[in-house]
Amino acid sequence: MTLPDFFIIGAAKAGTTSIFALLEQHPDIFMPTPKEPEFFARDDLYSAGIETYSALFAGARPGQRLGEASTLYSHAPLFPDTAARIR
């Protein structure tokens, strides 16, 4: 199973799209589509299973670092299970 090495967790309008775009250009980094999978925050997505989330990284080449950016991960009061799910 392929899972991310890092997360960009930021607030809306705080530059996460710019950081995502810059990292996406680096040949040693893979960033999935959609930019904000929101998997660990949303119950409906999380209930689909980790294999579904892992499939977002199927296009990565061997040796690439994997990342994703989801601003919902910073909304702990609205999505209290996010940190535990990521861990």
C-alpha positions in Angstrom: 0.0 0.0 0.0 1.3 3.4 -0.9 0.7 6.3 1.5 2.0 9.9 1.7 5.3 10.8 3.3 4.0 14.3 4.2 1.0 16.5 4.4 0.5 20.2 3.6 -2.0 21.3 6.3 -2.9 24.9 6.1 -5.8 27.3 6.1 -7.8 28.4 3.1 -6.2 31.3 1.3 -2.9 30.8 3.1 -0.8 29.6 0.2 -1.4 25.9 0.2 -2.2 25.9 -3.5 1.1 27.7 -4.3 3.1 25.2 -2.2 1.3 22.3 -3.8 2.1 23.6 -7.3 5.8 24.2 -6.5 6.2 20.7 -5.0 4.3 19.1 -7.9 7.0 20.5 -10.3 9.8 18.7 -8.4 10.8 15.4 -10.2 11.3 13.6 -6.8 7.9 14.5 -5.5 4.4 13.2 -6.4 1.3 15.1 -5.5 -2.1 13.5 -6.3 -5.2 14.7 -8.1 -7.4 15.9 -6.5 -5.2 18.4 -4.7 -7.3 18.2 -1.5 -8.4 14.5 -1.1 -9.8 15.3 2.4 -9.8 11.6 3.1 -8.8 11.7 6.8 -11.3 14.5 7.6 -14.5 13.3 5.9 -16.3 10.3 7.3 -17.8 9.5 3.9 -14.4 9.3 2.2 -12.7 7.5 5.2 -15.3 4.8 5.3 -14.4 3.9 1.7 -11.2 2.4 3.0 -7.5 3.2 3.0 -7.1 1.2 -0.2 -9.2 3.8 -2.0 -7.0 6.6 -0.7 -3.8 4.7 -1.5 -5.0 4.5 -5.1 -4.5 8.3 -5.4 -0.7 7.7 -5.3 -0.6 4.8 -7.9 0.9 7.1 -10.5 4.0 7.8 -8.4 7.4 6.6 -9.7 9.7 4.5 -7.5 11.7 6.7 -5.1 9.4 9.7 -5.3 8.3 11.3 -2.0 4.5 11.4 -1.8 2.5 14.3 -0.4 -1.0 15.8 -0.3 -2.6 19.0 0.7 -6.0 19.2 2.5 -7.0 22.4 4.3 -9.8 20.5 6.1 -7.2 18.7 8.2 -6.7 22.0 10.1 -10.3 22.2 11.2 -10.0 20.0 14.3 -13.3 21.2 15.9 -15.3 20.2 12.8 -13.3 17.1 12.1 -12.1 15.8 15.4 -10.9 12.3 14.2 -8.5 13.7 11.6 -5.3 13.6 13.6 -5.9 10.1 14.9 -6.8 8.8 11.5 -3.6 10.3 10.0 -1.5 8.8 12.8 
